[in-house]
Amino acid sequence: ELCTRGYSVMLGYWENEQGTAAAIDKNGWMHTGDIAVMDEDGYVNIVGRIKDMIVRGGENVYPREIEEYLMANDAIEAVQVTGVPDPRFGEEIVAWVSLKDGAILTEEEVKAFCKDKIAHYKVPRYIRFSEDFPMTVTGKVQKFKMREISIKELGLKEQNTA
């Protein structure tokens, strides 16, 4: 997790001691909620969000909201949404879709299902059909692996963000 401290870091949340304690540790480090890596040139790159939030064009997009909407489609068995790097918007949205047995659905139909029903910036740019998702041995979806696979398949590159 990317942590920061210094004179420009907030002292805390107004009248919210619990929120402050969750964000700022006893040594004054603010936990940003970002997962970051530093490259060999010293650039810090945000590679994910601890809470899976996608930041697309300055808008916070919560994958669960899109997942819940897409699950209303009768052809969809399961769906997972994650962000991938985009040079224009910072991140773009990719939906991994698993269809019900015998169901047929195209990328265009998934996007059309979303159009004018959810905010335009929440409509997934990329749709990946998959019978299963990367999982841990305990059955938890590994969104970081979905992101890695999507980046590779789409020929994308991580963006320098700081």
Backbone bond lengths (Angstrom), bond angles and torsions (degrees), N, CA, C in turn:
res aa  C-N    CA-C-N  psi(-1)  N-CA   C-N-CA  omega(-1)  CA-C   N-CA-C  phi
1 E - - - 1.454 - - 1.516 109.08 -
2 L 1.312 115.45 137.55 1.453 120.84 176.02 1.521 108.67 -74.74
3 C 1.319 115.63 124.28 1.458 121.74 177.13 1.522 108.55 -122.81
4 T 1.310 116.50 149.90 1.462 121.29 -179.08 1.519 109.77 -143.21
5 R 1.333 114.98 154.14 1.456 119.27 171.94 1.518 108.21 -153.73
6 G 1.294 115.33 159.52 1.457 120.63 -178.91 1.517 110.20 150.72
7 Y 1.333 115.16 -176.15 1.462 119.80 -175.50 1.525 113.34 -66.47
8 S 1.313 117.39 -20.83 1.468 119.60 -177.86 1.530 113.40 -92.89
9 V 1.316 117.24 -2.07 1.467 120.75 -179.89 1.526 108.88 -81.92
10 M 1.300 115.88 137.73 1.469 120.67 -179.42 1.521 111.05 -57.30
11 L 1.320 115.53 155.06 1.460 120.72 176.36 1.523 111.36 -83.42
12 G 1.308 116.77 -24.02 1.455 120.56 179.32 1.510 111.43 160.56
13 Y 1.318 115.48 177.29 1.458 122.16 177.32 1.527 109.22 -85.44
14 W 1.301 116.35 138.02 1.460 122.59 -179.11 1.528 110.47 -59.75
15 E 1.321 114.96 119.58 1.464 123.01 177.43 1.527 113.21 51.88
16 N 1.339 116.38 38.39 1.464 120.79 179.09 1.527 108.52 -141.83
17 E 1.320 115.80 78.21 1.466 120.68 -177.87 1.526 112.08 -63.61
18 Q 1.305 117.00 -37.42 1.465 120.42 -179.54 1.528 110.61 -65.35
19 G 1.313 117.08 -44.31 1.464 121.05 177.53 1.516 111.71 -63.82
20 T 1.336 116.07 -40.06 1.466 120.75 178.21 1.523 110.46 -63.56
21 A 1.323 116.89 -44.95 1.468 120.67 -179.53 1.526 111.37 -63.16
22 A 1.328 117.27 -32.52 1.466 120.58 178.92 1.522 111.54 -74.06
23 A 1.338 117.20 -30.32 1.466 120.65 -175.59 1.523 113.78 -93.52
24 I 1.328 117.54 -33.19 1.467 120.99 -175.50 1.525 108.81 -121.13
25 D 1.334 115.81 122.06 1.463 119.23 -177.43 1.532 111.52 -81.53
26 K 1.329 116.36 176.29 1.473 121.42 -174.75 1.523 113.04 -64.35
27 N 1.325 118.05 -18.79 1.465 121.59 178.51 1.528 112.83 -94.92
28 G 1.330 117.34 5.95 1.453 121.38 176.76 1.513 115.61 88.51
29 W 1.325 117.60 7.15 1.467 120.94 178.75 1.522 109.42 -82.68
30 M 1.334 116.08 129.04 1.458 120.75 175.49 1.527 108.62 -92.10
31 H 1.307 115.17 125.38 1.463 122.10 178.51 1.528 107.74 -88.80
32 T 1.327 115.95 114.97 1.465 121.16 -171.36 1.524 114.42 -78.65
33 G 1.325 117.20 -20.57 1.460 119.64 -173.80 1.516 112.57 86.35
34 D 1.339 116.53 -0.15 1.463 121.53 178.85 1.520 110.27 -95.11
35 I 1.311 116.32 142.80 1.458 121.84 170.83 1.519 105.46 -98.61
36 A 1.338 116.35 125.08 1.464 119.77 -173.32 1.520 111.25 -134.43
37 V 1.332 114.83 155.72 1.464 122.19 172.42 1.519 107.67 -132.20
38 M 1.339 115.45 152.22 1.457 120.17 176.90 1.521 108.42 -108.80
39 D 1.343 116.02 130.18 1.461 119.06 179.57 1.524 110.46 -85.97
40 E 1.338 115.87 178.95 1.460 120.91 -174.98 1.530 112.99 -66.40
41 D 1.334 117.80 -16.85 1.462 121.48 177.74 1.523 112.52 -92.30
42 G 1.325 116.50 0.80 1.455 120.72 179.14 1.518 114.59 88.14
43 Y 1.328 117.54 5.41 1.462 120.30 176.01 1.525 109.01 -77.29
44 V 1.313 115.15 135.29 1.455 120.71 175.39 1.522 107.21 -94.99
45 N 1.303 115.99 124.63 1.462 121.69 -179.33 1.519 110.00 -114.06
46 I 1.306 115.19 128.68 1.457 120.62 175.02 1.528 106.83 -79.16
47 V 1.325 116.76 122.21 1.462 120.48 -177.92 1.525 112.63 -110.63
48 G 1.300 116.79 -7.21 1.455 119.24 179.28 1.511 110.84 -179.71
49 R 1.290 115.06 175.12 1.454 122.17 178.28 1.512 107.47 -119.35
50 I 1.302 114.62 135.95 1.458 118.07 179.77 1.523 110.48 -56.44
51 K 1.277 117.30 -38.83 1.459 120.25 -179.28 1.527 112.19 -95.92
52 D 1.338 116.95 16.64 1.468 123.19 175.37 1.527 115.27 68.79
53 M 1.322 117.76 7.19 1.455 119.41 -179.84 1.524 110.30 -64.62
54 I 1.312 115.49 139.92 1.461 122.45 176.67 1.526 106.84 -104.01
55 V 1.323 116.88 133.99 1.463 120.89 175.08 1.525 106.88 -108.86
56 R 1.315 115.75 106.17 1.468 121.86 -176.97 1.521 108.72 -115.14
57 G 1.311 116.00 112.79 1.462 120.11 178.77 1.512 113.36 58.01
58 G 1.321 116.87 34.59 1.458 121.41 -179.51 1.518 114.44 84.49
59 E 1.305 117.90 -4.72 1.467 122.23 179.01 1.524 109.63 -97.88
60 N 1.311 116.47 133.07 1.461 120.98 175.13 1.526 108.68 -80.13
61 V 1.316 115.17 124.44 1.464 121.37 -179.22 1.526 107.69 -120.16
62 Y 1.307 116.02 124.25 1.450 120.90 179.84 1.527 109.04 -97.35
63 P 1.326 117.59 114.60 1.469 121.22 -176.97 1.524 113.81 -51.28
64 R 1.315 116.61 -38.53 1.470 119.61 -176.53 1.532 111.71 -58.20
65 E 1.323 116.49 -37.10 1.466 120.22 179.89 1.532 110.94 -61.63
66 I 1.320 116.29 -43.57 1.465 120.88 179.32 1.526 109.95 -69.20
67 E 1.336 116.06 -42.41 1.470 120.63 179.24 1.525 110.84 -58.61
68 E 1.329 116.18 -45.85 1.466 119.74 -179.20 1.522 111.30 -63.97
69 Y 1.323 116.89 -39.05 1.462 119.03 178.63 1.528 110.68 -65.04
70 L 1.327 116.86 -47.58 1.468 120.32 -178.23 1.525 112.33 -63.19
71 M 1.327 117.30 -30.53 1.468 120.18 179.11 1.531 112.14 -65.09
72 A 1.321 117.46 -14.53 1.466 120.60 176.55 1.527 111.72 -74.96
73 N 1.324 117.36 -11.56 1.464 121.33 177.23 1.529 108.44 -77.56
74 D 1.312 116.87 124.80 1.468 122.13 -175.43 1.522 114.24 -61.62
75 A 1.323 118.20 -21.18 1.467 121.27 -178.40 1.527 112.91 -84.96
76 I 1.330 116.74 -13.27 1.469 120.52 -173.15 1.522 111.40 -95.58
77 E 1.329 114.69 125.93 1.470 122.18 177.04 1.526 110.78 -85.64
78 A 1.332 116.06 -44.76 1.468 121.53 -178.24 1.522 108.57 -154.21
79 V 1.315 115.81 154.62 1.469 120.48 178.97 1.524 109.47 -150.28
80 Q 1.318 115.28 144.15 1.460 122.42 173.86 1.525 107.09 -133.74
81 V 1.311 116.09 139.02 1.460 121.67 -178.25 1.516 109.18 -120.45
82 T 1.319 115.31 137.38 1.458 121.07 177.53 1.521 108.85 -144.34
83 G 1.319 115.51 168.74 1.458 120.85 178.02 1.512 111.26 -101.48
84 V 1.329 115.46 150.45 1.462 122.32 174.20 1.526 107.34 -131.07
85 P 1.338 117.52 154.04 1.464 119.83 -176.51 1.527 112.75 -65.55
86 D 1.326 114.15 145.35 1.460 120.80 178.21 1.526 108.23 -144.11
87 P 1.341 117.73 129.06 1.464 119.61 -176.45 1.526 113.92 -65.66
88 R 1.320 117.64 -26.44 1.464 120.34 -178.23 1.527 112.73 -88.72
89 F 1.329 116.77 -46.78 1.459 121.12 -173.81 1.528 114.41 -102.30
90 G 1.311 118.04 -2.35 1.464 120.72 -176.09 1.514 110.41 88.70
91 E 1.324 115.68 -54.44 1.461 121.59 175.10 1.525 108.83 -141.39
92 E 1.309 115.21 151.46 1.458 122.67 170.72 1.520 107.48 -121.18
93 I 1.302 115.52 167.30 1.462 121.56 -174.47 1.521 110.12 -105.65
94 V 1.336 114.85 132.37 1.459 120.94 174.13 1.529 107.83 -123.16
95 A 1.320 115.63 131.61 1.464 121.23 177.22 1.520 108.62 -109.31
96 W 1.317 115.39 124.96 1.463 121.58 172.46 1.523 105.79 -92.61
97 V 1.315 116.29 121.30 1.457 121.56 -173.61 1.522 110.11 -119.34
98 S 1.328 115.53 129.74 1.457 122.45 173.12 1.527 107.01 -110.84
99 L 1.322 116.17 123.89 1.463 120.94 -176.59 1.529 111.87 -89.95
100 K 1.320 114.97 153.30 1.461 120.73 174.22 1.522 108.68 -68.29
101 D 1.327 116.41 154.82 1.467 121.10 179.07 1.523 110.57 -52.59
102 G 1.325 115.37 128.53 1.453 121.70 177.84 1.522 115.15 81.45
103 A 1.322 117.33 -7.75 1.466 120.17 -178.54 1.525 110.74 -78.44
104 I 1.306 114.95 147.34 1.463 121.60 176.85 1.525 107.41 -127.63
105 L 1.317 115.49 131.18 1.457 121.60 -179.26 1.521 107.69 -152.16
106 T 1.316 117.47 137.86 1.464 121.18 178.54 1.526 110.00 -103.47
107 E 1.338 115.51 166.18 1.466 120.54 175.34 1.521 110.24 -55.62
108 E 1.320 115.98 -45.74 1.459 121.09 -177.88 1.526 111.26 -61.46
109 E 1.334 116.72 -38.20 1.466 120.07 179.16 1.524 111.60 -68.50
110 V 1.323 117.38 -36.23 1.468 120.39 177.16 1.524 109.21 -64.12
111 K 1.328 116.35 -46.61 1.468 120.26 179.90 1.527 111.23 -64.38
112 A 1.331 116.97 -40.57 1.467 120.93 178.74 1.526 110.88 -64.39
113 F 1.334 117.07 -34.81 1.460 122.08 177.69 1.531 110.26 -61.30
114 C 1.328 116.36 -33.09 1.466 122.05 -178.54 1.524 112.95 -84.66
115 K 1.331 116.37 -32.72 1.463 120.93 -171.76 1.527 111.73 -57.13
116 D 1.324 114.84 131.28 1.468 124.06 179.38 1.527 113.21 66.03
117 K 1.329 117.21 6.53 1.467 120.92 177.53 1.531 111.05 -109.75
118 I 1.333 115.58 -32.45 1.461 121.29 172.64 1.529 106.54 -125.91
119 A 1.315 116.73 162.33 1.468 120.66 -178.18 1.525 110.37 -54.19
120 H 1.313 116.63 141.70 1.477 121.54 -175.71 1.519 112.44 -55.90
121 Y 1.324 117.70 -34.23 1.464 119.93 -179.07 1.529 112.67 -77.14
122 K 1.322 117.41 -5.08 1.463 121.58 177.33 1.527 112.74 -99.36
123 V 1.311 117.28 -8.47 1.466 120.75 179.14 1.527 108.14 -70.94
124 P 1.334 118.06 123.22 1.470 119.78 -178.82 1.526 112.01 -59.05
125 R 1.325 115.14 132.61 1.466 119.62 175.80 1.518 110.37 -75.62
126 Y 1.331 115.69 -36.32 1.460 121.27 -177.02 1.523 109.48 -117.35
127 I 1.326 115.58 137.91 1.463 122.23 175.28 1.521 106.77 -121.58
128 R 1.328 116.22 129.20 1.468 121.30 178.19 1.520 107.16 -123.08
129 F 1.313 116.44 118.12 1.460 120.36 177.35 1.521 108.86 -86.25
130 S 1.323 115.94 132.92 1.457 121.61 -176.72 1.522 109.00 -149.56
131 E 1.320 115.69 141.89 1.465 119.14 177.51 1.518 111.92 -75.77
132 D 1.331 116.10 -26.04 1.460 119.67 179.11 1.526 109.66 -147.74
133 F 1.322 115.20 169.95 1.451 122.22 -178.99 1.523 109.35 -118.21
134 P 1.339 118.26 153.21 1.468 119.71 174.73 1.535 109.38 -61.03
135 M 1.324 115.48 129.64 1.470 120.27 -176.17 1.524 110.69 -130.49
136 T 1.329 115.10 155.73 1.458 120.35 171.23 1.524 107.80 -79.97
137 V 1.321 116.68 171.37 1.466 120.04 177.83 1.520 111.52 -64.99
138 T 1.336 116.73 -20.36 1.464 120.16 178.79 1.527 112.35 -93.05
139 G 1.347 117.10 4.86 1.452 120.87 174.64 1.516 116.17 89.54
140 K 1.325 117.75 14.00 1.462 120.69 178.44 1.528 109.82 -91.43
141 V 1.331 116.11 135.49 1.467 121.50 179.11 1.528 109.29 -65.44
142 Q 1.329 115.39 134.86 1.466 121.39 179.42 1.528 109.12 -100.72
143 K 1.330 115.64 86.48 1.463 119.85 -177.28 1.522 112.02 -63.54
144 F 1.325 117.43 -31.02 1.464 118.69 179.25 1.525 110.53 -63.73
145 K 1.335 117.25 -34.59 1.468 119.76 176.71 1.526 110.90 -72.02
146 M 1.313 116.56 -36.63 1.460 120.11 176.78 1.527 109.54 -61.48
147 R 1.319 115.95 -41.42 1.467 121.10 177.96 1.527 110.21 -61.88
148 E 1.342 116.63 -48.26 1.470 121.19 -179.62 1.532 111.32 -59.26
149 I 1.319 116.17 -45.59 1.467 121.01 -179.85 1.529 110.13 -63.58
150 S 1.320 116.46 -44.41 1.465 120.78 -179.31 1.524 111.22 -62.52
151 I 1.326 116.81 -43.49 1.468 120.97 179.24 1.524 109.93 -58.86
152 K 1.330 115.45 -45.54 1.468 119.92 -179.06 1.531 110.97 -65.51
153 E 1.332 117.09 -49.19 1.466 120.98 -177.57 1.531 112.71 -63.44
154 L 1.323 116.41 -34.82 1.461 120.61 -177.81 1.528 112.79 -88.15
155 G 1.335 116.29 -5.18 1.460 120.23 -179.90 1.516 113.07 68.59
156 L 1.325 116.38 33.11 1.462 121.25 -178.91 1.520 110.74 -91.55
157 K 1.322 115.96 167.52 1.464 121.85 177.59 1.513 108.76 -131.37
158 E 1.335 115.37 145.17 1.460 120.30 174.41 1.518 108.57 -60.25
159 Q 1.322 116.50 146.68 1.459 121.89 -179.28 1.522 109.93 -101.72
160 N 1.334 117.56 140.53 1.461 121.20 170.62 1.521 107.23 -73.10
161 T 1.338 115.69 123.99 1.458 119.29 -175.14 1.515 113.38 -112.65
162 A 1.317 118.29 -8.91 1.471 119.83 179.07 1.506 109.69 -155.20
